[in-house]
Amino acid sequence: MTQLITPQLVTLDQNLGDSPADVIRVLAGKVAASGRASEVEGLFADAFAREQKTATGVPGGIAIPHCRSAAVQEPALAMARLSHKVDFGAKDGPADLIFFIAAPDGADQEHLKLLSKLARSLIKKDFTAALRAAATEQDIVDLVDGALADKPAAAPAAAAAPAAGTTTTSAPKRIVAVTACPTGIAHTYMAADSLVAAAKEMGVDLQVETQGSSGAKPLDPAVIAAADAVIFAVDVDVRGKERFAGKPVINAPVKRGIDEPEKMVREALAAAEDPHARRVPHSGAEEQAERAEEEKGEHIGQKLKRALLTGVSYMIPFVAGGGLLIALGFLLGGYEITEVADKVVLENNFGNLPEGGLAIYLGAVLFKIGALSMGFLVPALAGYIAYAIADRPGIAPGFVAGAVSGFMGAGFLGGIVGGLLAGYIAHLIGTWQVPRWLRGLMPVVIIPLLASIVASGLMFLVLGGPIAGLTVALNNWLTGMSGASAVVLGIILGLMMCFDLGGPVNKVAYAFAVAGLSAGSADNQAPWLIMGTVMAAGMVPPLAMALATVLNKKLFSLAERENGKAAWLLGASFISEGAIPFAAADPLRVIPASMVGGALTGALCMATGVTSQAPHGGLFVFFAIGNLPMFIIAIVAGMVVSALAVIALKRFAVKKPVEAEAAPATVSV
């Protein structure tokens, strides 16, 4: 197996800069210079993106920046002992020992086990003391190789058992824990060892299941059953969470397991003695109660936003595929396919083609598949809005309320109202205290039945008619739009699409366009106009940022320039989120500049009759775009205006280039 660390990858007693970005960039350069990575910037971008998610500093003056990256060709460890400490976010201050772990996207299990073992060794004081005392790069390599040569499971297994010779008057408390982080290389295992070590000093029997990238060995069910409490130190979902149902639980991010292991163990011991402590939920009513407790701090606006965004995100796959299939059906069969599709697909086949031949038959099949997919738009929207509020028991009543909304002509507005009703009613029923024998029936029978009756009944008897009337009025207004009113709507939609780049406001505008898409036709193209406007405006921010990085490179950091290269493709594909790295770094300049260009694009699209029969895809669904030349011109116009605007704003507010401000101290790499 290739040696993970070599003297070439070690830097001793140098100043690598003032920030984590400076240090990570130098160490990424070391990895690339050793031939283990294909490029510096790609590796740096992946590592720094991971650093921004969760700081990698840990107690003891140590930091372990790490990532998996497509730029890495062979796993590598680059180590630096800094003469000038850098703050990597640890609670006890800046770090002087930095280990940069670079793993390929498809790293094999043996390498991942070694990388995780190194991370575990760094919490041992004698090991870190030896690293600080090492005189040469080779000394560092020898120390690391020695740590990696130990049996991987020896330390955790020994630590999990009570200290030898310990005498107690009663049986020690037993705790089980699960640790997990997004990459599963370092924090997962360091948190596990920190918790085990803290528990051992306190005379507590603690056993850990590490759900990391080097594999996980599930805890013995008998160990879980005997445990007094459970600790979840995780940044991702716990796999097999139901195994711990009913146990008192302490939930925290994985980094807290490294920073405050003693405190977490004490909290778990206290929870074990508290009959009112939070517990790992069972399914059904208890899970609903747990969700209610977790969401107690949310105000009504946050809850509504979360529910609506969940509904839209689950609805989009139905609409994206369905809309493209309908567009392909029109391409092959013409607009008249809407009148004959049902008859063609039922009465014809490849051996009995209809009048018009194969194109008409395939067009009818594609159109019908798309139309059936689009038919799930409102039920899926309502069903998953209810799911966001009441979890799985809300799905069925939400779908039913959405189907009722569609039946009554209440459209997506009715779907939103029906989904909210179904979700809150299901949530309320889920909080009922029922006998234990009835709990198993609650999520699969009682809640769906009662919530469907109440929510759909209200839609039929009270709300469906008025909402249907409002929907008809809205459709009539859109159909009658022309001239200045259409341009104003285009400006509003363009501003919304560029305001938060995939956030709630962007999603509202997109959902408004998608929800009306199925109502479009050759005689009523207003919904297609709105869809075309929304898609074009949403493409502007990433394309504008990509153009700006080309027009004036000095105003953007190297990482932003790399993001700019990717933003060309993201923008062309209608992925507004491609501009998020720029907006996150400089929101007060990037977002207003994007909105100006988006508003111009929206106005041009509406004024010139640009349409889209596809809900997604950008330039790659050109066949579904009406007035394609103006679609492209509108996007280019908005892109240029936004790019020039962001450059002007950066020049006005920034006196010197970003590179000059962010440049690390001179270092020989």
N, C-alpha and C positions, 0 to 999 in steps of 0.2 A: 504494500500500500504506500502511496506517495507520502513523504513526510509533510505534516501539516505546517510546520514552522521551520524556518531556516534562518541563519544569521542575517541574510539579506533582508528578511522581513522584520527585523528588530531595529528599533531606534532608541538610543539611550541618552537621557539627560539633554534633550534639545527642547527649544521653544517652538512649538508647532502652531502657535496662534492663540487667539483669545476666545474662540467659540468652538462648540462641537463640530460645526461645519468645517472649520479650518483643519481640525485634527483628522476628521473622517476623510477629507479630500486627500491629505498627505498619505494616510494609510492606504487608501484606495489606489493611490499612485504607486505605493510600494508593491501592492498585490499585482497590479498591471505590469510593473517593471520586471517582476519575477516570472512573467509569462503565464500567470495563472488566471488572468482576466483579459478579455479582448479589448476593453476600453476603460478609461478612468471615469469619464463622465457618467456613463450608464450605471456603473457600480456605485459611484458616489450618490447619484440620484435615488437609487433604490435604498441605499443605507440611510441616507438623510431622511427619506420619506418614512422609513421605519422609526427613526429617532424622533420625528415629529409626532408620531402616534403615541409613543410612551418613552419618556426619558430613560436612558439605559444606565445612569449612574446608580451605584449601590453603596451601602455603607462600607467604610474603610478606605475611602479615597480611590475607588475603583470604578471604571466604566467599561461596559461591554457592548459597544455598538455592533450590530449584526444584521444580516439580511440574507435572503436568497435572491439571486440575480441571474438573469440570462447572460449577463456579461461575464460571469465566473465560469471558467473552464475546468479548474481543479479546486477543491476545497483548500482554504488557506487561513492561517492565523497571522495577523500582523500586530506586533506589540510595540508600544511606545511607553517609555518612562520619561515623564515630562519634567523639565526644569521649571516651567511655568504652568501651574495647575489650571485646569479648565473646568468650569461648572457643567456637569452632565445631568444635573437635576437631582442628585442625591441629597437627602435631608441633612446629612452631616457635613456638607460642604463640597468643594471642588475635588476633582480627581487628578492623581498623578500617574496611576497605572491604567493604561488603556489597552484592551485587547479587542481588536477588530476581527470579527468572525465573518468570513465571506464563503457562502455555500452556493453551489449551483442550484438551479431550479429543480433538477432531478437528482439531488445528492443521494448517494446510497446510504443504507442504514448503518453500516459500519462507521463511515465518516461522521454521520450525525451523532452516533453514540460517543465518539471521541470528543466532538465539539461540546456536547452537553456535559461530558465528564470534566472537561477543562473549566466550564462555567461553575460546576459544583466545587472544584478545588479552590476557586478564588474566594470562597467564604472562609477558608481555613487560614488563621492568622499566621501560622508558621510558614505556610507557602507564600503568602504575600510578603512577609518579612524577608524571605530568601530572595524574592524577586527584587525588592528594593536594595538589597545588599549585593546583588550580582555585579561583578566587575566588567564582564564582557558580554557581547551578543551571544557567544557560544554558551556561556553560563546560563543565560535565559533559556536557550534552546534545550539544554540538558535538563533544567528544572521542569520545563513544560513536558518534555518527553517522559520524564520520570513520573509526573502526575498522570499522564495518559496511559502509562504502562500498568498501573494498578488495575485490579479486577473492578469492572464498572459498578457492580452491585454491592461491593463490600461495605463501602461507607454507609449508604442508606440502610442496609440491612442491620448493621451493627447499631446505628443510631436509633433505629426504630424500637429496639428493645430497651427495657429499663436498665439503668446503670448497674454494673455488677456490684454486689455487696450492699445494695440499697435495702434498708429495712423499713417497713412501714407498718403501721398498726392496722391498716385496712387495705383492701385491694386498690391499686392505683386506678385513677380515672382513665378511660379509654376514649381516644378521639381518632377519627379517620378524617382524611383530607384529600382534596383533589386540587392539583395545580395545573394551569394551562395558560399559555400565551399565544398570540396569533402566529408567530413563526415556530414556536416550540423548540427552540434551540438552547436558549440561555435561561431566561427568567423562569421558565417552567421548573427546571431542575434546581436552580438556586433557591427558589421559594420553598421547594420540598425539603431541601437539606437544612435551610434556616429554621423551618418549623420543627423538624425532627430534633435538631440540636437544642432548640429552646425548650421543647417538651421534655427532653432527656434531663436537662438541668433542673426542671421543676418536678421530676419524678412522675411524669405523665407518659402513658403508653400511647404513642401517636404513630399511625401508619398512613403512608401517602400513596396515592395513585397519581402518577405523572402522565398526563395526556399530552405528550410531546411528539415531536417529529421522529424521534428514534424509536417509536413504538410505545405502547402502554400495556402494562400487565394489570388487569383489573384486580381490585381487592377481593379477597375471599369473601363470599356472602356471609360466612359465619363471623368474620371479623367485623363486617358492617353491622350485622345484627347485634353484636355485643357492644357496639360503640355507644357512648353516652351522648356524643354530639359530633357534628361534622363541620369542617371548614372548607369552603369553596374559595380558593385564592385564584381567580380566573379572570381573563379578559375575553373569553369566548364561551359559548354554551358548553355546559358539562354533558359529556356523552354518558348515557345511561343514568340520568338523574333520578329516575324513578326507583332505582335500587336503594336510595337513601330516604325514601318517603317516610315522613313522620318523625325524623330525627331533628333535634334542635340544630339550627344552622347559623353560621356566621359567613356572610358573603362579603367579599372585598376584591379589589383588583389584585392581580398577581404580584405587583411590585410591593404591596403592603406586606405580603408574606415574607419579603426580603428585608424590608425596612423595619417592620414592627412585629416580628414573630412572637415574642413573649406576650405582647399585648393581645394578639389574636388568640393565643392559647388560653390566656386568662379569660377572655370574652367567651370562648367556647365552654370553659369550665363553668362560668356563671350561667350560661344558657342551659347547660345540662341540669342545673338546680332550679331553674325558673320554669314553672308550669305554663307561664304565659309567653315564653320565648317564641320567636318566629321559628317555624319548622319547614322542612322540605315538603312541599305540597303533594298530596295525592291528586289524582285527576278529578275533574268535575267540580263540585261545590267548593272543596277546599282550595283547589287551584284558583277559582274565582276570588275567594277571600284573600289569597296571597297576592294576586294581581291588584286587588283593591288597595291593599296595604302599600304596595310598591308605588302605586300611582296617586297616593294621598296628596303628595306635594304638588301635583299638576293642577293648574287652574283650567277652567272649562275651555278656554281658547286653545291651550296646548293639547288637550284631549281631542278636541274636534280636528285640529290640524293633523295630529298623528293618525286619527282614524281615516280622514279623507285621503291623506297621502298613501296610506296602506291600500285603500280601495283602488286608487288610481294605478299604483304600481302593479297590483295583481291583474287589473283589467287590461293593461297595455298589451300583454302577449296575445290575448284573444283578438284585439283590434289590429295589431300590427300585421299578423298573418292574414287575418280576414280582409283587411283593407287592400293589401297587396294582391291577394287572389282576385278580389273584385276588379281591381285595375287591370290585371292580366286578362280577366274575362272580357272586359270592354275592349282591350287591345285586339283580341282575337275575334270577338263576335260583334263588336259595335255596341252602341248604346241600346239598340233594340233587343239585345240579349235579355234584358230585364223582363220582357213580355213573354218570352218563349222558353226561358231556362227550365222551368219546372216540367213542361211538356217534353222538352228534348231529353233531359236526363232520365225521365221515367220510360219513355217510349223508344229511345234509340240506344245503340251501342256501336262498337267498332265494326260489327258486321252489318249494321243497318243504320248508316249515317243519315242525318237529316238533310233537308234541302240546304245547300250552302256548304256541305261537306265537312271535312275533319275540323276545320277551324271553328265552325259554329258549334260542333259537338264539344270540342275541348273548351271553348269559351264558355259554354253553358255549364259544364262540369266545374270549371274553376270559379265561375261566378257563384254557383250554388254553394260550393264549399265555403267560399268567402262570406256569403250572406248568412249561412248557418253559424259560422264563427262569430260574425258581428252580432248575431242574435244573443250572444252571451254577454254583450257589453254591459247592459244595465243590471242583469242578475249578478254578474261577477263583481261589478262595482259595489252593489248593495251587500252582497254576501261577504266581501272582504272588509268593507267598512264595519259590518257587524262583528267580523272575526277580530278586528283590531280592538274592539271594545270588550267583547265577551269570550274571546278565544274560540276554540273549536265548537263549543255548543252554540255559538252565534252564527255559524256558517249556513246551516240549513234554513233557519228562519230568515236570514238575510237574503239568500237566493230566492226564496219564495216571495218575499216582499218586493224584490226587484222584478221578478216575473209578473207580479200583479201590476207593478208600475208600467211595465212594457205593454201589458194587455190593455190597460186603460188609457194608453197614449200619454202618460205623464213623463216619459222620457228619462233623461239622466237626472233631472231635478227630482223627479219622483224616486229614482233609485237612491239618491243621496238621502232623502228624507226617510224612505223605507229602511235603508241600511242602518241609519242612526236609531230609528225606532226599534228595529229588531235587536240591535246590539245592546241598547240600554235595557230593554225588557228582559232579554236573556241574562244580562249581567245581574239584574235585580233578582230574578228567580234563582240564579246561582248562589245568592247569598242566604237563601232560606235555610234555616236549621231543620234538617229532616232526620228521621231515624237512620241508623247505620245501614239497615237492610235496604233502604231506598236510595242510598248514595250512588250505588253503581248504575241505577237507572236514570239518574238526573241528567248527565251529559248526553246520553244517547236517545232518551225517550221523552222525559218530562219537560226539560228545557226547550228542545226543538218544537215539541207539540204546542205547548202553551204560548211560547214566543211567536210562533207562526200564526196561531189563531189571533192573538191580540194585534200584532203588527200588521199583518195582511188584512185583518178585519178593519182596522182603522183606515188603511189605504182604500179599501173598497167603499166603506160607508161614509167616511168623512173627508179624507185628504186627497184621494186620487182625482176626483173631478176638478176641484179648483187648480191643482197643480197641472193637470192636462190642459185646462184653459190657458194657464200662464204659458205653458210650453207652446201651444198653438200661436198665441200672440207673439211670442218671441220669434218663432219661425217665420211668421208673416212679416215681422219687422225686418228680419234679416233678408228675406226674399225681396223686399221692397227697397233695400238699401241701394243707393247710387250716389255718385258725385261726392260732395263734401262729407256727408255722413259716413260713407264707406271709408274715406281716407282717414277720418278721425278714429274710426274703429281700428284701422290698420296701425295707426300711431300707438293707440292704447295697447293693442296686442303686442306690438314690437317692444314697447317699454316693459311690459310684464315678462316677456320671454327673456329679457336681458337683465332683469333686476337682481335675481339671485341664482341664476345659472343652474337650473335643475332643482331649486328649492321649492317651497310651497307656492310662491307667486307664479313662478314659471310653470309649475304643475297645474295650477288652476287654469291658466290660459291654454295649456296643451289639452287638458281634459275637456275644456269647453269646445275646442276644435274637434277632438276625436269623437266626442259624444254625438255631435251632429253629422258626422261623416256619412253614416248609413242613410241619412235622409236626402243626400244629394242625388241629383239626376240631371239629365240633359235639360229639363225644363226648370230646375231649381238648383242652380250652381252655387248659391250663397254658401252652403256648408263647405264646398270644395274651395271657394275663395278664402274662407277663414283658415282652412287647413294649410293652403299654400302660403298664406301670410305668416302663420305661426311657424311653419317649418323654415321658411327663408330667414325670418328674424332670428330664430334660434341658432342658425348656422353662423351668424355674424361674429359673436364674441370670440370663439376660438380662432376663426380665420383672421380676424383683425389682430389678435395678439401674435399670431404666427407672422403676419406681414410686418408688424411693428418691430419684431426681433430681427427682421431682415433689413428694414429701413434704417434702424439706428441701434446697432448691437451694443454700444457702450452703455445704453440706458438699462440694460438687462444683465442679470448675472449669468454665469455659464449654465447653471441649472435651468434657468428660465429659457435660455436659448435652446437647450435640449428639449424642453417641454414644447417650445415653439415648433420644432420639427414634427413632433407628434400631433400638434394641434391642427396642422393642415389636413391630415386624414380625419381627425375627429370632427372638425368643422364640416368637411365635405360630407360626412356621414350623418349630420344633424345630431351631434352629441355636444350639447352646450357645455357640459361639465369639463370639456377640454380647456376651458378658460379659467377653471377654478384655481390652479396653482398660481396664476397671475393675480387673480382677485384676492386670494388669501394673503399674498405678500404685499399688495398695495390696493386695498379695496376702495379707498377714497378717490383714486384716479381711474382704475380699471373699470369699475362698475358704471360710473357716469359716462365715461367714454363709450362703453359698450351700448348703453341705453340710447345714446344719440344716434349711433349707426343703426341700431335695431329699429328705432322709430322711423328713420328714413326708409329702410327696407320695407317695413310694414306698410307705410303710406304708398310707396311705389307699387307694391304688389296689389293692393286694393284698387289703386287708381287705374292700373293697366289690365286688370282681370286675370291675374295669375291664379291658377287653380292646382290643387293636388288631390288625387283620388287615393293616394297612399298616405298612411299616418306616420310613416317614418322612412328613413333611408337616404334623405338628402339628394345629392346629385346621382346617386346610384339607382334611383327609381325615376330616372328621366322620362321613361315611357309613360309614367302616370301623371306627369306635369303638363298642365295646359299653359300655353304661351311660354314655352321653355326659354326662348331668348330673353324675355323680360324678367323671368325668374332669376337667370344668371346675372343680368345687368343690375337688378335690385340688390342682390347679394354683394356683388362687387362694389357697388356704390356705398352700401352700409359698411362693408369691410374697410374700404379706404378711409371713410370719414372717421370711423372708430379708431383705426390705427394712427391717423394723424392727430386725433384728439388726445389719445393716451400719450403719444410722444410729446405733444405740446404741454400737457399737464406735468409730465415728468421733468421736462426741461425747466418749466417755470418753478417747480417746487424743490427740485434736487439740484444742488450746486455742483456736484461732481459725480462722475459715473459710479454705479454700484460696485464695479470691480475694484475701484480704488478704495472704497470704504470697507469692502469685505475682504480685501486681500490679506492673507496671512503673512506672518513674518517670513523673511527669506529663509528657505530651507532647501538643502540639497537633497533631492530625491533620486 
